[in-house]
Amino acid sequence: MDVIKSITSGVVTLSIGFAILGIPTFFRVNHLYEYSMNFFTTFWNTDATFDFIIVGAGSAGAVLANRLSENFS
């Protein structure tokens, strides 16, 4: 009887944990997915041109991006 009681209490604890953590996580992930899809749709539908593309934003990439973003003639 104690085994069944401990199993059911564990299941209840997991169910409550899922309700507290799982449901808000689902809505957050869903929101991020919708945001990213809207961002990429907007991005690809523009006629944007770029002079430079910097891959990586480490210490060197950040300095390079800063230098290239200065107003130059």
N, C-alpha and C positions, 0 to 999 in steps of 0.2 A: 504494500500500500504506500509506503514511503517513497518507493521508486517512482510510482505513477505520479505522486504529488510533486516530486522534484522535477520530473519531466514536464509536467503541465505548467509548473511555475516558470521553468526555463523558456517554454514556448511563449508564455504570456509576456515575459520580460523581453524576448526577442521581438515580439509583435509591437510592444510599446516602443522599443528602441527604433524599429523601422518607421513607425508613425512619427516619431519625433525627429529623426534624422533623414529618413529616406524620402518622405514626401516633399519637404522643402528643397532637398537636393534635386529631385526630379524637376521641380518647377524652375529652379535656377539653371539647370542644364538646358532645359527647353527654351528658356529666355535667351541664353547665350547662343543657342543654335539659330533662333530666329534673328537675333541681332547680327550674327555673322553672315547669314544669308542676305539680309538687307544691305549690309555693308558691301559685300562683293557684287551684288546686283547693281548698286549705285556706282561702284567703282568701275565696273566693266562697261557701263552705259555712258560713260563720259569720254570726251576726247582729250584726256589728260596726256601730256607729254612730259618726259623727264630728261633732264640733262645728265644726271648721275643716278646710279642705283648702288647703294651701299648694303652689302650683305653682312649682317652681324652688327651688334651694338655694344661690343665690349669697349674697353678703354680706348683702343686705337680707332674703332669704328665711330665712337661718339666724337672724338676729336676731329676726325676726318669729316663727319657730317656737319659739325659746327663750322669748320673752315669753308666747306663748300656752300653752306647756306648763307654766308656773308654776301652782301650786295657787291658784286664785282661788275666791272664793265668789260 
